[in-house]
Amino acid sequence: MSTDTRRHTPAWLLVTRREVMAKISDKTFLIGTAVMVALIAGFLGFTGWQAERTHDFTLVATADAVDMADAVAENAPVADGKVSVEVDEVATDAAAKESLLAGDADAWLRLGDDGWVLTSESSEDSSLSSVVETVVRGQVLAENAAAVGSTVAELESGSSVTTSFLRGDAERAQVAEIVGFAFVFIFYLAALLFGMQLASSVIEEKQSRIVEIIAAAIPLRHLLAGKVLGNTVLALLQVAIYVAVGLVGMSFTQYASYVPGLSGPVAWFIGFFVAGFIAMSCLWAVAGALASRAEDLQATATPLTMVIVAVFFGGMLLDGRAQVIGSFVPPLSAVLMPKRILLGGVGWWEPLIALGLLAAFAFVTVWFGERLYRRALMQTGGKVSMREAWSAAE
């Protein structure tokens, strides 16, 4: 960049460029981003493979139980399309136990004193157990119905229970839960990691006295604005990469049909993320300015860390009316309102109000943090309290 260009470029923009370029060329940042992308892609790839994979089981049974075992093998694909069962008939119970212990069979089906018993070696496979329970129940009901001159359909008439949702359906709720967790985790990770890096860079400049040279060249508010905006751009870049990889990966899973419908919630999440992240970043800069050494950061950043952890657990645990109320309370609304949008049934005005409140919170935080930052940054010799920084002379 030429001297004339620098002379006409706002100071905050120069700082922003410096923050972005320094971090983009940092191997740690690049490796961390690549590792997270690999984890997301790997998780979604495993999910897709697991959903399509057929589970093969070997069921061992003696002569008195082999007919029921054969019925399980025959009807397993009907009960669960991804379960296949093969029957291995043995002569005695001892032989069945030996097959389990040797790993030649996955389970042993036998007739107990009061119904059927499915025995495993040391752990139960829920998919096999579910199939066996379904088939055995159907077979026994059919036999009992025939004994009294009835049918299974007549015996079960009126006994079925179906589930429904006031908003959406079960599969959509599951997708919302998965994507909602991703929203909460991404915000938590970005606010914590980028925040710590921002605070550490402020301490480094303060401890090395470089900030005194910078302060002689540009206003400190421009330095703060550049740092916050630079980290926001970097965090937003990472989030965009993670979201893109996540959506592409989801298109290869059983939830592919929901990908087009996620564009709206994702756009809302980006807006809430930016407002919430700017507020948190400014406070992280204040935490760094209040400290004079790296050792002081743990004390000055503890309140902010607790807030971020509270946002994480609130986003994960709040439900029902508490979730609705929390979706309007900054900074909790940064994760809860996008999560509610995923579930559906949110009025068009609710995200706008929540985002407006979060933006107002960010504005107040920036105004409050800018004053603390300017007055604490030039003070050395020990940790500075917020009261001391607030009342210090310019």
N, C-alpha and C positions, 0 to 999 in steps of 0.2 A: 504494500500500500504506500503511495507517494506521500510526501510531507504535506502537500496541499490538501490531499484527500483527508488525511488525519486531522488537519486543522479544522476542517469543516464537518467532521463526524462527531456527533454527540459523545461525551465521555462515557455515558452509560452503555452505549452501543459498542464502544471499543472494549470495555470490560467484558461485556457479554460475549463478544467474539473471542476474546482471550480465554474465557472460561470454557467455551465450547471446543475450541481448537485444541486446548491443552488436554481436555478429557478425551476427545476423540482419538488423539494420538497416543493415549495412555494404554499400554498393553493390558494392564489389570482390568480396565473398563471394557475393552474389547473382548478379552477372554471371559469375563464374567457374563457379558451379554450373550456370547456364543454358547456358554455352558447352559444358561437359562433357556435359550432357544432349543438346544438339544434336549433338555429335560422336558419341555412342553411337547416337542415333536415326539419324543420317545413315549411319554405318557399317553398321548392321543393315539399313537400307533399301536401301543400295547392294548389300549381300550378297544380299538377297532378289531384287532386280531382276536382278542379274548371274546368279543361279542360274536364273531363269526366261527370260532373254533368249536368243533364237535368233541364232546367229552366221551371217551370210551371207557367203559367199566366192565370188570369181570365179576360176576355174581356166582358164588359157590353155594351148592345146596345138596342135601342128601335126597334119597329116593322119595321120602314122604313130603318133601317140599319142592321137588323139581317142577311139578306142574305149575305151581304158583310162580316160581322163578321164570319159567318159560313164558308165562303170561306177562310178567314184567318186561322181559326182553322184547316180546312182540308189540306191546303197547307203549313202550318207552318213547318212541318218536312222536306218538300222538300226544302224550303228556308233556313232553319237552322236546322240541325239534332238534335241540343241540345235545341230546343225550342218547348214547347207543350202549346197549347192555348185551353182554355175552354170558351164557350160562355154562358153568363147569360142574357137572355132577360128580359127587364123591360118595364113597361107601359109608363112611362113619362120621360122627361129629368130630372125632379126633383128627381125621383127615382134613376136615374143613378148617379147624383151628390151625393145623399145620400149614395149609395153603395161605391163610391170612398172615401168619408169622413169617413165612418165606417170601411174601410179597407177590405170590402168584395170583391172588384174588384181592379185590378191593373191599368186598363185603360178603357176609354169610347170612343167608335168609333161612330162618328156621321157624317152626311152629312152637310157640311158647304155651304156657299154662292158660293165658288169657289173651289170645290174639297172636300176631306174628311179631318176630323179633329180627331186627337188622343189626348185625354185629360187625363192627369195624376193628381194625388192628389197634389203632390208638387215636385216630381223629376221624371226624364225620365229614363227609362231603354233602353239603346241603342240596346240591342238584340231584344227586343219586337218591338221597333220603326222600326228597319231595316226590320224585317219580315213583319210588317204591310205595310210598304212602298212598298216592293217588290211585295207582293200579290195584294194589291190594284192597283198598277200600271199595273200589268199583267191583272187583271180583266177588268179595264177600257179600256186598249188598245184593248183587245179582243172584247169588246162591240162596241167600235168605229170602229174597223176594219170590224166587221160584218155589221155595218150600211152603210159602203161605198163599201161593196162587196169585202173586202180584208181579209188578215189574219195578225196576229201579226208577223209571221216570215217574211212576205213580207215588212211590215212597218219598221221592225227593221233591215232589211238586210243592211249590211255594216256599222252599227252604233256601233258595239261592239269595246271595247278598251281593249287590253290585256297588261299586264306589263311584262317587261323582264329586266334582268340584264346582263351587259357585263361580270360580274364575279359572278357565283353562281346563286342563286334564292332568292325569297322573304323569304322563311322559313329559309334558311341558313343565310341570312342577319340578321334575327331576333335572331337566336341562337348566331351569332357572336356578336351582340349588347349586349346580356345578359351576355355571358361569358367574353366579353371585359370589361364590367363594373365590373365584379367580379375581373378580373386581376388588374384593376386600383385601386379598393377599397382595395384589399388585400395588395398591395404594399404600398398604402397610410397609412393604419392602422398599418402595421408592422413597417414601417420607423418612424412613429410618436410615437407609444407606446414603442417599444423596444428602440428607440433613447432616449426618455425621461428617461426611466429606466436606460439606460447606463450612461447618463449624471449625473443623480442623484446619482448613485453609485460612480462615480468619485468624485463628490463633497463631499459625505459622507466620503470617505477615506481621502480626502484632509483636510476636516474640523476637523476630529478626529485625524489627524496626523499619521494615520496608514500607509499612503503611504510612510512616511519617513522610517518606518521599512522595508516595502516591497522593497523600492529603495536600501536599504543597502544589500539586499539579491539577487535581480535580476535586470537586466537592465530594464529601464522604457519602452523601445521599446517592450520588451517581455510582460510586463504588458499590454500595449496597444493592442498588437497582440492577446493576450489571451482573452481580453475583447471583442474585435471585433469578433473574431472567435467563441467565446462562444455564443454571441448573434445571430450570423449568423446561427449557428447550431440550436438554439432554434427557431428562426424565420422560418427556413427551415422546421423544424419538424412540426410546426403549419401549415404552408402552405401545406405541404404534407397531413396532416390530413384533412384540409378544402377541398383540391382538391379531395381527395378520397371520402369524404362524398358527395361532389357536383356531382361527376361523377356517383356514385351509385344512388344518389337521382334522377338525370336526367334520368337514365335508366328506371324510373317508370313514366316518363312524356311522352307527345306526341313527345318529341324530342329524344327519346331513340335511334333512328337510327343514330343520329349524334355522339353518345358517342365514338365509335371506331375511328372516324376521328379526335377526339380532342386530341389524344395522342401526335401527333406531335406538335401542338401549345402549349400544356401544357409543353412539354419538353423544348421548346424554352423559354417559360415564366420562367421556373425554372432557366435556365441559365442567362437570363437577370435580374431576381430578385436577384440572388446571387451577380452579379457584381454591380448592383445599390445599394443593401443593404450594401455591404461592404464599398462603398464610403460614403454613408450617415452615417453609424455607426462611421466611423473614425471622421467625422466632429462633430458628437454628443459628442464623447469623448473629442474633442477639446473644445467644448462649455462648458463642465463640468470642464475642466482644467482651463479655463479662469476665471471661477467664484470661489469665495472663500466661498460663502454662498449660501444656497438654494435660497435665495431671488434674487441673481444675475443671476440666470439661465434664467429668462425671457428675460433679456437684451442680454445675450450672445447667446441665442438660437433663437432669433427673425429672423435673416437673414436666418437661416437654415429652420425654420418653414415655412417661406414665400416661399422658394424654393420647399418644399414638397407640399405645397398647390398649387403652380403653376403647379407642375407635375400632381397633381390630376385633376385640372380643364382643363389643356391642354389635358390630356388623355381622358377627357369626351367630350370636346367641339371641338377640332380641327378636321377638316374634309378636304377631297379633297387634293389639293396640299400642304396645310399647314400641314396636317397630314403626308404626305410623307416626307416633309422636316424635321418635328419634330421627325420622327422615326429614324433619324440619329444623333440627337443632344442629348448628355448626359446631365442630367440624364433622360430627357423626353423620350428617346428611350427605357428605361426600361419598359414602359407600352405601348407606341405607336407601336413599331415594333411587339410585340406579338399580338396586336389587329389587325394590318394589315395582319399578317399571318392567323388569323382566317378568314378574309374576302376572302383570296385567291388572286391569281394573282400576288404574290410577287416572284421576281426572286430568285433563290437559293443563289445568291451571296449577296443579300441585307441584310438578317439577319446576315450573317457572318461579313460583313463590320460594321454593326451597333453594333454588339456584340464586335467586336474588338475595335471600338471607345469607347464604354462604359467601356471596360476593361482597356484601356489606361487612360481614365478619372479616374477610380478607382485607378490605379497605381499612378497617379499624386496626387490625393487626399490623398492617404495613405502617400506618401512621404512628402507632404506639411503638413498634419495633424500630422504626427509623430514628426516633428521638433517642431511645436507649442505645442504639448502635453508635450514633454519632458521639454521644457523650461518654460512652464506656470504652470506645476503641482506642483512644489516645491515653487512657489511664493505665499505668503499669505499676508493678510492685506488689501485686497480689490480686486475689479474686475481688471483683467489684459487685456489690449487691445491686439489685434493681432500684432500690430507694436511692442509693448513692448516685447511680447513673442518671436517674430521673432528675435529681436536684442539682447535678453538677453543672458548672458554667460551660457555655459553648466554647 
